[in-house]
Amino acid sequence: MNKKDLSEYKRKYDISRHHAWAGSVILAVLVATRGFLELSKIDVNDTIFVIIGIIVIIYTLSSVFLTYRYRLGLTAEQKKIVEVHHHESEDKLEKERIKLEKKKAKAEAKKAKKQDK
């Protein structure tokens, strides 16, 4: 996959994830509305809630399916970030090693100078 495909997958993943969350919130609001109407003793036809509920469930499940389908874009982005951090940490370790070697050489030079006196 090239970079353009990965960015497109990431964009589609973000959209699908947003719709999956929206579907779950809509379903929760639907259930809460049904409970509120029942507590308020307002008579509403249950088939309306069942039909709307089934539609929202299908919408949410299809969005969740798409998030799994486009998750490659997300994992590719994360792999890039991990690789960059890995290289940065290797560079830092190398710099620290060089500093320690310089300090060690300096300490040995001081020690040799004291011994010569």
N, C-alpha and C positions, 0 to 999 in steps of 0.2 A: 504494500500500500504506500502511496506517496503521501506527502504532507497535506495536499489538498483534500484527499479522501479522508485522512484522519481528522482534519478540522471539520469536515462535513459530518462525519460520524459523531464527533463531539457535540456539534450543534444539534443534530437530530436526537442525540442522547439527552441533552438538556431539555429539549422541547418535550420529549416523551416522558421524562421524569416529572416535569411540571404538570403534564396532563394526568399522570398517575396520581400525584398528590391531589390535584383538583378533583378528580373522580372520587377519591376516598373522602374528601371533605364534603362533597355534594351528597354522597351516600349517608354520611353522618348527619347532615342537616335534614335529609329526607326522613331518616329514622327518628330524629328528635322532633320534627314537625308532626310526624304520625303519633308519637307518644304524647305530645302536647295537646293535639286535637282529641285524643282519646281521654286524657285527663280532664279536658274542658267539656267533655260530653257533647262535642260537636260531631254529628253523624256525617261521615265521609265514606264514599264507596272504596272498599279495600282494593278492588281491581285496579284503580288508578294508581295507588301506591305500589302495587305489585308490578305493573307494567313499567312505571318510571324507574323502579328499583332494578328491574332486570336490564333495562337500557343502560342505566348508570353502571351496573356491575360489568356488563359487556364492554362498555367504554373504558372502565378502569383496567380490566384485565388485558384488553388490547394494548393499552398504554404501557402496562407493566411488561408485556411481551416485547414491545418495541424497545424498551430500555435495555432489556437483555440482548436484543439483537444488535443494538448500536453501542454496547458497552466497550467494544474494541477501541473506539475513539478515546474513551476515557482511560482505559488501561494503557494505551500507547502514550498518551500525554503524561501519565504518571510515571511510566518507565523512563521517559526522557528526563523528567525532573529528578528521578532517583539516580540516573546515570550522571547527570550534571553534578549533583551533590556528592556522588561517589568520587568523581574526578577532583572536585574541589577539596574534599577531605584528604585525598591522596597527596595533592599539592601541599596542603597545610602540613601533613605529616613529614613530607620531604623537607619543607622549609624548617620545621622544628628539628629534624635530624641534623641538618646542616648547621643550625645555630648551636646545637649541643656539641657538634664536632669542633666548631670554632672556639667555644668556651673551653672545651677540654684541651685543645691545642694551646690556648692562651694560658691556662692554668699550668700546663706542663712547661711552657716557656718561662713562667714566673718561677716555678720550682727549680728548673735548671739554672736560672739566673741566681737564685739564692744559694744553690750549691756551689757555684763558681766563686762566690764571695768568700 
